Amino acid sequence: IRYPLQLMNRTTDLSQMGSANTVVFYGRPSVQKGWPQFVRAVTNLCDDRAFAELPPLNVILLGVNEVPLELREINGLVITALGGMQHAEVIEQLLRIAPYSVVCMPYMGDNRPLSIFECIDAGCRFISFDAGGIPEQIPAEFHGLVLSEPNSEDLGLKLKSVLTESPYERGVVVGDLRKWLFAESKVWNGQVIDAYESLCETAIPELLDQVESDVSVVVINFN
């Protein structure tokens, strides 16, 4: 991860937003990333859609090479796994799917997942769990729109609600989040630069001369 955080700072064109017909799971299919809750939420959602005679639900697994068995066993899904990509390719995929998708990041204990900011910057409507450090990253005014209780039942209800939002409603949420992120990122990046310059001022020149690397500062972040 490179800091300062680089953002595209694009505006949201409401005319490009469509109805959501795709759910994207962004991350590893692990307990920490909320995979079990996601699978149960999607199962419940498919049951509801079948009862209402709605078409199959499209699911994209972003960052996953193969579709796990537990997802393949759910009726009413059209699943695509998009793994093995470089970071820049992932961002391109987020930009491509943003107008018609809901990105699900039900992370259970992440401290400061930058994937949240990547989705906002790419113009994606997203849902995350009200868990870990995520609630502290998002202003309280957006919590009711983007955060779910950390369980499969509430996640399923939140997905169902967001999937029925109008393109205009989705665009307004995305646009407001983008404006907030761009303004807030200026503050964060300023703090990072100040910290870096402070470290450089207090560094011991003799030790710096012994280091043969392009890396000058290493910050360990335990998620």
CORQUIFEN-V313194 format. One record per residue. N is the residue number from 1. RES is the residue in three letters. PHI is phi as a letter, one per 20 degrees, with the letter a starting at -180 (NA if undefined). OMEGA is omega in whole degrees, -180 to 180 (none if undefined). BURIAL is + if it has 24 or more other C-alpha atoms within 12 Angstrom, else -. Layout:
# CORQUIFEN-V313194
{{N/RES/PHI/OMEGA/BURIAL} {N/RES/PHI/OMEGA/BURIAL}}
This chain:
# CORQUIFEN-V313194
{{1/ILE/NA/-180/-} {2/ARG/d/174/-} {3/TYR/d/-2/-} {4/PRO/f/-179/-} {5/LEU/f/-179/+} {6/GLN/e/-179/-} {7/LEU/d/178/+} {8/MET/f/179/-} {9/ASN/l/177/+} {10/ARG/e/173/-} {11/THR/e/-179/+} {12/THR/e/177/+} {13/ASP/e/-176/-} {14/LEU/f/-180/-} {15/SER/f/-179/-} {16/GLN/e/-179/-} {17/MET/e/178/+} {18/GLY/d/175/+} {19/SER/f/-178/+} {20/ALA/f/176/+} {21/ASN/c/-175/+} {22/THR/b/173/+} {23/VAL/d/-179/+} {24/VAL/d/172/+} {25/PHE/e/-175/+} {26/TYR/d/179/+} {27/GLY/q/178/+} {28/ARG/f/176/+} {29/PRO/f/-176/+} {30/SER/c/179/-} {31/VAL/f/-179/-} {32/GLN/f/-180/+} {33/LYS/e/176/+} {34/GLY/m/-178/+} {35/TRP/g/-180/+} {36/PRO/g/180/+} {37/GLN/f/178/+} {38/PHE/f/-179/+} {39/VAL/f/-180/+} {40/ARG/f/179/+} {41/ALA/f/179/+} {42/VAL/f/177/+} {43/THR/g/179/+} {44/ASN/f/-180/+} {45/LEU/f/179/+} {46/CYS/f/177/+} {47/ASP/f/179/-} {48/ASP/f/-178/-} {49/ARG/f/178/-} {50/ALA/f/179/-} {51/PHE/f/-180/-} {52/ALA/e/180/-} {53/GLU/l/176/-} {54/LEU/e/-180/-} {55/PRO/f/179/-} {56/PRO/g/-179/+} {57/LEU/e/176/+} {58/ASN/e/177/+} {59/VAL/c/176/+} {60/ILE/d/176/+} {61/LEU/d/-175/+} {62/LEU/e/-177/+} {63/GLY/n/-180/+} {64/VAL/d/-176/+} {65/ASN/f/-178/-} {66/GLU/c/180/-} {67/VAL/f/178/+} {68/PRO/f/-176/-} {69/LEU/g/-175/-} {70/GLU/f/178/-} {71/LEU/e/180/+} {72/ARG/f/-178/-} {73/GLU/e/-178/-} {74/ILE/e/177/+} {75/ASN/f/175/-} {76/GLY/n/179/+} {77/LEU/c/168/+} {78/VAL/d/-167/+} {79/ILE/d/175/+} {80/THR/c/177/+} {81/ALA/d/-180/+} {82/LEU/c/-180/+} {83/GLY/d/176/-} {84/GLY/m/-178/-} {85/MET/d/171/-} {86/GLN/f/-176/-} {87/HIS/g/-180/-} {88/ALA/f/179/-} {89/GLU/f/177/-} {90/VAL/f/179/+} {91/ILE/f/178/+} {92/GLU/f/177/-} {93/GLN/f/178/+} {94/LEU/f/178/+} {95/LEU/f/-177/+} {96/ARG/f/-173/-} {97/ILE/e/-175/+} {98/ALA/g/-174/+} {99/PRO/f/-173/+} {100/TYR/c/-174/+} {101/SER/c/170/+} {102/VAL/c/-179/+} {103/VAL/e/-177/+} {104/CYS/d/179/+} {105/MET/c/-175/+} {106/PRO/e/-174/+} {107/TYR/f/-173/+} {108/MET/e/-173/+} {109/GLY/b/-179/+} {110/ASP/f/-178/+} {111/ASN/e/-178/-} {112/ARG/b/-178/-} {113/PRO/f/-180/+} {114/LEU/f/177/+} {115/SER/g/176/+} {116/ILE/f/-178/+} {117/PHE/f/178/+} {118/GLU/f/-180/+} {119/CYS/f/178/+} {120/ILE/f/-178/+} {121/ASP/f/-180/+} {122/ALA/e/179/+} {123/GLY/n/-178/+} {124/CYS/e/169/+} {125/ARG/f/-174/+} {126/PHE/c/174/+} {127/ILE/c/175/+} {128/SER/c/177/+} {129/PHE/e/172/+} {130/ASP/e/-174/+} {131/ALA/b/179/+} {132/GLY/m/-179/+} {133/GLY/e/-175/-} {134/ILE/f/-180/+} {135/PRO/g/179/+} {136/GLU/f/-179/-} {137/GLN/e/-174/+} {138/ILE/d/178/+} {139/PRO/g/-176/-} {140/ALA/g/-178/-} {141/GLU/f/180/-} {142/PHE/d/-173/+} {143/HIS/g/-178/+} {144/GLY/f/-178/-} {145/LEU/e/-170/+} {146/VAL/c/-178/+} {147/LEU/d/177/+} {148/SER/d/170/+} {149/GLU/g/-174/+} {150/PRO/f/174/+} {151/ASN/b/-174/+} {152/SER/f/-178/+} {153/GLU/f/-178/-} {154/ASP/f/178/+} {155/LEU/f/178/+} {156/GLY/f/179/+} {157/LEU/f/180/+} {158/LYS/f/177/+} {159/LEU/f/-180/+} {160/LYS/f/-180/+} {161/SER/f/-177/-} {162/VAL/f/179/+} {163/LEU/f/180/+} {164/THR/e/176/-} {165/GLU/f/175/+} {166/SER/f/176/-} {167/PRO/g/180/+} {168/TYR/f/180/-} {169/GLU/f/179/+} {170/ARG/f/-178/+} {171/GLY/f/179/+} {172/VAL/f/179/+} {173/VAL/f/-180/+} {174/VAL/f/-178/+} {175/GLY/f/180/+} {176/ASP/f/178/+} {177/LEU/f/178/+} {178/ARG/f/179/+} {179/LYS/f/179/+} {180/TRP/f/-176/+} {181/LEU/f/-178/+} {182/PHE/f/179/+} {183/ALA/f/-178/-} {184/GLU/f/-178/-} {185/SER/f/177/+} {186/LYS/f/179/-} {187/VAL/f/-179/-} {188/TRP/g/-177/-} {189/ASN/f/176/-} {190/GLY/f/178/-} {191/GLN/f/179/-} {192/VAL/f/-180/-} {193/ILE/f/179/-} {194/ASP/f/-180/-} {195/ALA/f/180/-} {196/TYR/f/-179/-} {197/GLU/f/177/-} {198/SER/f/178/-} {199/LEU/f/180/-} {200/CYS/f/-179/-} {201/GLU/f/-177/-} {202/THR/e/-179/-} {203/ALA/f/178/-} {204/ILE/e/-175/-} {205/PRO/g/-178/-} {206/GLU/f/179/-} {207/LEU/f/179/-} {208/LEU/f/-179/-} {209/ASP/f/-178/-} {210/GLN/e/-176/-} {211/VAL/e/178/-} {212/GLU/d/-176/-} {213/SER/a/175/-} {214/ASP/e/-179/-} {215/VAL/e/-179/-} {216/SER/d/-180/-} {217/VAL/c/177/-} {218/VAL/d/178/-} {219/VAL/d/-180/-} {220/ILE/e/-178/-} {221/ASN/d/179/-} {222/PHE/e/177/-} {223/ASN/e/none/-}}
